[in-house]
Amino acid sequence: MKTYKTWEVIKMLSENNDLGFKTNIGNVSLKEIDDCKEMVWEEGTPFEINYYTLCYGWELIQEPVSFTDAVKAYNKGKTIKCNFDDDVLYYVPSDDFEFNSLEDNNGLCISSQEILNGAWFVESED
């Protein structure tokens, strides 16, 4: 997963309020407090920008999408991921894409259990 710098996180949050980011210290997001938008930690304390926080590496918090949305993203050329039964399966589109031949990173075709019970994600662009 791509790691972002603090300044990139601030820029991305200013462009999309719905994003969230995590670091080994905790999660941060943009919240509206007293009619102002502020970056806050998950417990609600303000995020302070200083020498230490500028050095943090951040990852985008991904929310699962429906299988249908994952397939739509796949059809647009994006890699999708399924978390199922403690496995992480990646589906990477190729130029000769046919949905009937959708295979995971192990060369196995998609199963009905993955479709019904898997947590689906669209991989972020690096």
LOTOR-281671 format. One record per atom (N, C-alpha, C): residue number from 0; residue in one letter; x, z, y. Coordinates in steps of 0.001 Angstrom, whole numbers, plus 500000, padded with zeros to 6 digits. Example, Ala and Ser with C-alpha at 12.3 -4.5 7.8 and 13.67 -1.06 7.14 Angstrom:
% LOTOR-281671
pos/code/east/up/north
0/a/513190/507800/494310 $
0/a/512300/507800/495500 $
0/a/513200/507800/496700 $
1/s/512850/507080/497750 $
1/s/513670/507140/498940 $
1/s/512900/507870/500030 $
//
This chain:
% LOTOR-281671
pos/code/east/up/north
0/m/500835/500000/498837 $
0/m/500000/500000/500000 $
0/m/500893/500000/501244 $
1/k/500463/499308/502262 $
1/k/501240/499179/503488 $
1/k/501292/500508/504239 $
2/t/502453/500788/504805 $
2/t/502643/501973/505636 $
2/t/502701/501542/507097 $
3/y/501965/502266/507946 $
3/y/501906/501956/509369 $
3/y/502643/503026/510167 $
4/k/503123/502646/511333 $
4/k/503745/503583/512260 $
4/k/502648/504201/513118 $
5/t/502945/505337/513742 $
5/t/501946/506046/514549 $
5/t/501379/505159/515653 $
6/w/502215/504380/516325 $
6/w/501706/503532/517405 $
6/w/500752/502469/516866 $
7/e/501012/501987/515626 $
7/e/500113/501003/515022 $
7/e/498765/501642/514696 $
8/v/498804/502887/514230 $
8/v/497575/503614/513918 $
8/v/496732/503786/515178 $
9/i/497375/504180/516271 $
9/i/496658/504362/517540 $
9/i/496017/503048/517978 $
10/k/496757/501970/517878 $
10/k/496231/500654/518264 $
10/k/495056/500256/517378 $
11/m/495207/500428/516065 $
11/m/494144/500041/515139 $
11/m/492892/500897/515338 $
12/l/493060/502196/515588 $
12/l/491910/503067/515839 $
12/l/491215/502702/517143 $
13/s/491978/502271/518135 $
13/s/491357/501885/519403 $
13/s/490538/500600/519251 $
14/e/490894/499773/518263 $
14/e/490174/498526/518026 $
14/e/489022/498685/517039 $
15/n/489090/499704/516181 $
15/n/488046/499919/515176 $
15/n/487885/501418/514927 $
16/n/486834/501995/515481 $
16/n/486589/503437/515379 $
16/n/486310/503907/513961 $
17/d/485958/503014/513065 $
17/d/485548/503416/511721 $
17/d/486712/503606/510755 $
18/l/487916/503290/511174 $
18/l/489069/503425/510285 $
18/l/489505/504875/510178 $
19/g/490197/505173/509114 $
19/g/490829/506469/508931 $
19/g/492197/506246/508311 $
20/f/493125/507146/508586 $
20/f/494484/507029/508078 $
20/f/494924/508348/507473 $
21/k/495849/508260/506518 $
21/k/496362/509471/505886 $
21/k/497879/509454/505881 $
22/t/498427/510652/505903 $
22/t/499853/510865/505765 $
22/t/500013/512081/504864 $
23/n/501225/512426/504500 $
23/n/501398/513582/503612 $
23/n/501015/514890/504310 $
24/i/500851/514879/505625 $
24/i/500432/516055/506380 $
24/i/498908/516209/506334 $
25/g/498177/515118/506335 $
25/g/496714/515159/506321 $
25/g/496127/513841/506782 $
26/n/494806/513831/506983 $
26/n/494086/512628/507407 $
26/n/493770/512714/508888 $
27/v/493762/511574/509551 $
27/v/493431/511523/510969 $
27/v/492445/510385/511203 $
28/s/491544/510578/512151 $
28/s/490579/509543/512502 $
28/s/490240/509687/513974 $
29/l/489412/508796/514476 $
29/l/489000/508824/515870 $
29/l/487586/509390/515922 $
30/k/487384/510457/516701 $
30/k/486077/511087/516832 $
30/k/485702/511143/518308 $
31/e/484403/511159/518556 $
31/e/483942/511318/519928 $
31/e/483743/512796/520197 $
32/i/484465/513320/521178 $
32/i/484388/514727/521553 $
32/i/484151/514782/523055 $
33/d/483039/515396/523453 $
33/d/482696/515514/524876 $
33/d/482744/514160/525577 $
34/d/482103/513167/524980 $
34/d/482021/511809/525533 $
34/d/483353/511085/525645 $
35/c/484388/511617/525028 $
35/c/485697/510952/524990 $
35/c/486099/510751/523538 $
36/k/486773/509681/523270 $
36/k/487259/509435/521908 $
36/k/488638/510054/521780 $
37/e/488819/510880/520749 $
37/e/490083/511558/520519 $
37/e/490505/511393/519070 $
38/m/491798/511299/518869 $
38/m/492331/511315/517506 $
38/m/492351/512766/517047 $
39/v/491789/513015/515857 $
39/v/491730/514379/515333 $
39/v/492132/514388/513863 $
40/w/492674/515533/513443 $
40/w/492948/515757/512026 $
40/w/491627/515968/511317 $
41/e/491627/515905/509990 $
41/e/490398/516004/509225 $
41/e/489641/517306/509470 $
42/e/490334/518384/509824 $
42/e/489645/519653/510073 $
42/e/489142/519752/511516 $
43/g/489389/518722/512332 $
43/g/488840/518668/513677 $
43/g/489799/519042/514794 $
44/t/491009/519468/514461 $
44/t/491966/519805/515516 $
44/t/492549/518527/516110 $
45/p/492829/518541/517407 $
45/p/493366/517335/518062 $
45/p/494721/516931/517479 $
46/f/494937/515638/517435 $
46/f/496208/515075/517009 $
46/f/497110/515020/518234 $
47/e/498241/515685/518177 $
47/e/499173/515691/519297 $
47/e/500291/514690/519031 $
48/i/500585/513904/520036 $
48/i/501667/512938/519910 $
48/i/502947/513591/520418 $
49/n/503919/513688/519543 $
49/n/505220/514243/519903 $
49/n/506285/513560/519047 $
50/y/507507/514008/519167 $
50/y/508609/513391/518435 $
50/y/508338/513358/516926 $
51/y/507800/514444/516387 $
51/y/507581/514523/514941 $
51/y/506442/513609/514489 $
52/t/505331/513632/515220 $
52/t/504200/512808/514800 $
52/t/504476/511322/514990 $
53/l/505359/510968/515927 $
53/l/505717/509560/516094 $
53/l/506478/509029/514881 $
54/c/507108/509912/514117 $
54/c/507898/509509/512956 $
54/c/507085/509441/511660 $
55/y/505822/509837/511706 $
55/y/504996/509827/510492 $
55/y/504781/508397/510000 $
56/g/504655/508257/508700 $
56/g/504220/507013/508086 $
56/g/502772/507206/507660 $
57/w/501928/506213/507889 $
57/w/500491/506316/507656 $
57/w/500017/505246/506685 $
58/e/499005/505569/505912 $
58/e/498327/504596/505053 $
58/e/496864/504567/505437 $
59/l/496290/503386/505407 $
59/l/494871/503218/505685 $
59/l/494055/503841/504559 $
60/i/493052/504635/504917 $
60/i/492152/505202/503905 $
60/i/491154/504113/503537 $
61/q/491149/503755/502286 $
61/q/490246/502698/501833 $
61/q/488960/503302/501292 $
62/e/487858/502694/501662 $
62/e/486554/503081/501147 $
62/e/486149/502060/500085 $
63/p/485541/502525/498996 $
63/p/485099/501572/497973 $
63/p/484000/500648/498510 $
64/v/483968/499451/497974 $
64/v/482933/498479/498325 $
64/v/482139/498155/497065 $
65/s/481014/497507/497233 $
65/s/480217/497096/496071 $
65/s/480953/495985/495328 $
66/f/480595/495798/494070 $
66/f/481205/494719/493289 $
66/f/480939/493374/493961 $
67/t/479736/493205/494492 $
67/t/479371/491953/495161 $
67/t/480272/491686/496358 $
68/d/480507/492724/497174 $
68/d/481393/492562/498331 $
68/d/482829/492271/497892 $
69/a/483253/492888/496794 $
69/a/484597/492630/496276 $
69/a/484731/491164/495849 $
70/v/483728/490647/495174 $
70/v/483771/489246/494734 $
70/v/483762/488303/495933 $
71/k/482991/488641/496955 $
71/k/482981/487806/498171 $
71/k/484375/487776/498793 $
72/a/485033/488924/498860 $
72/a/486394/488975/499413 $
72/a/487351/488180/498532 $
73/y/487185/488289/497216 $
73/y/488020/487545/496269 $
73/y/487861/486046/496497 $
74/n/486620/485611/496704 $
74/n/486351/484191/496956 $
74/n/486985/483715/498253 $
75/k/487242/484638/499170 $
75/k/487911/484295/500432 $
75/k/489425/484390/500314 $
76/g/489927/484634/499088 $
76/g/491365/484642/498859 $
76/g/492021/486007/498947 $
77/k/491233/487086/498972 $
77/k/491807/488425/499073 $
77/k/491946/489056/497688 $
78/t/492972/489851/497534 $
78/t/493172/490593/496295 $
78/t/492197/491760/496265 $
79/i/491582/491968/495110 $
79/i/490685/493109/494950 $
79/i/491234/494017/493856 $
80/k/490778/495258/493891 $
80/k/491287/496268/492969 $
80/k/490106/497042/492404 $
81/c/490195/497387/491129 $
81/c/489174/498194/490475 $
81/c/489827/499439/489884 $
82/n/489325/500595/490270 $
82/n/489743/501855/489641 $
82/n/488694/502184/488591 $
83/f/489116/502194/487331 $
83/f/488179/502440/486235 $
83/f/488910/503117/485086 $
84/d/488356/504214/484587 $
84/d/488930/504923/483436 $
84/d/490418/505229/483617 $
85/d/490784/505774/484754 $
85/d/492174/506128/485061 $
85/d/493115/504926/485092 $
86/d/492574/503733/485160 $
86/d/493375/502515/485290 $
86/d/493136/501903/486661 $
87/v/494129/501230/487165 $
87/v/493995/500454/488399 $
87/v/494240/499005/488018 $
88/l/493224/498188/488193 $
88/l/493297/496781/487810 $
88/l/493231/495923/489058 $
89/y/494180/495009/489193 $
89/y/494235/494121/490352 $
89/y/493778/492730/489948 $
90/y/492996/492102/490812 $
90/y/492550/490731/490619 $
90/y/493067/489924/491801 $
91/v/494009/489043/491505 $
91/v/494674/488258/492550 $
91/v/494195/486819/492432 $
92/p/493575/486281/493490 $
92/p/493086/484899/493410 $
92/p/494230/483898/493364 $
93/s/493970/482800/492709 $
93/s/494955/481725/492660 $
93/s/494304/480455/493192 $
94/d/495071/479409/493314 $
94/d/494542/478151/493832 $
94/d/493519/477520/492893 $
95/d/493626/477794/491602 $
95/d/492696/477213/490631 $
95/d/491638/478235/490235 $
96/f/491082/478964/491229 $
96/f/490118/480028/491000 $
96/f/488824/479499/490384 $
97/e/488405/480181/489326 $
97/e/487067/480025/488766 $
97/e/486609/481407/488397 $
98/f/485410/481822/488851 $
98/f/484972/483189/488586 $
98/f/484913/483475/487088 $
99/n/484575/482496/486283 $
99/n/484499/482721/484838 $
99/n/485847/483112/484240 $
100/s/486927/482828/484944 $
100/s/488243/483148/484409 $
100/s/488916/484283/485188 $
101/l/488113/485128/485855 $
101/l/488662/486261/486603 $
101/l/489393/487189/485641 $
102/e/490699/487327/485842 $
102/e/491522/488158/484969 $
102/e/492241/489209/485788 $
103/d/492471/490378/485171 $
103/d/493179/491439/485864 $
103/d/494693/491242/485738 $
104/n/495461/492226/486241 $
104/n/496912/492117/486223 $
104/n/497493/492142/484814 $
105/n/496690/492466/483808 $
105/n/497149/492450/482416 $
105/n/496703/491195/481678 $
106/g/496053/490268/482372 $
106/g/495588/489042/481745 $
106/g/494272/489193/480999 $
107/l/493606/490342/481188 $
107/l/492334/490584/480519 $
107/l/491182/490195/481433 $
108/c/490129/489643/480835 $
108/c/488951/489286/481621 $
108/c/488212/490546/482048 $
109/i/487476/490416/483126 $
109/i/486722/491543/483670 $
109/i/485646/491980/482676 $
110/s/485427/493289/482576 $
110/s/484426/493806/481641 $
110/s/483162/494226/482382 $
111/s/482057/494272/481669 $
111/s/480804/494721/482284 $
111/s/480903/496182/482710 $
112/q/481680/497004/482008 $
112/q/481855/498409/482390 $
112/q/482596/498529/483717 $
113/e/483580/497668/483948 $
113/e/484271/497661/485241 $
113/e/483307/497281/486358 $
114/i/482480/496279/486096 $
114/i/481511/495834/487098 $
114/i/480552/496966/487448 $
115/l/480035/497633/486432 $
115/l/479012/498657/486652 $
115/l/479565/499999/487115 $
116/n/480717/500397/486592 $
116/n/481200/501762/486820 $
116/n/482517/501859/487576 $
117/g/483119/500737/487896 $
117/g/484397/500772/488589 $
117/g/484239/501029/490082 $
118/a/485267/501580/490680 $
118/a/485341/501718/492142 $
118/a/486124/500522/492650 $
119/w/485498/499681/493447 $
119/w/486083/498421/493892 $
119/w/486614/498532/495312 $
120/f/487783/497940/495539 $
120/f/488435/497971/496832 $
120/f/488961/496586/497166 $
121/v/488984/496262/498453 $
121/v/489608/495039/498928 $
121/v/490955/495465/499488 $
122/e/492019/494870/498966 $
122/e/493358/495238/499404 $
122/e/493581/494803/500840 $
123/s/494244/495649/501608 $
123/s/494558/495306/502997 $
123/s/495650/494259/503020 $
124/e/495670/493482/504080 $
124/e/496667/492424/504213 $
124/e/497951/493019/504732 $
125/d/499068/492734/504083 $
125/d/500380/493278/504510 $
125/d/501087/492317/505408 $
//
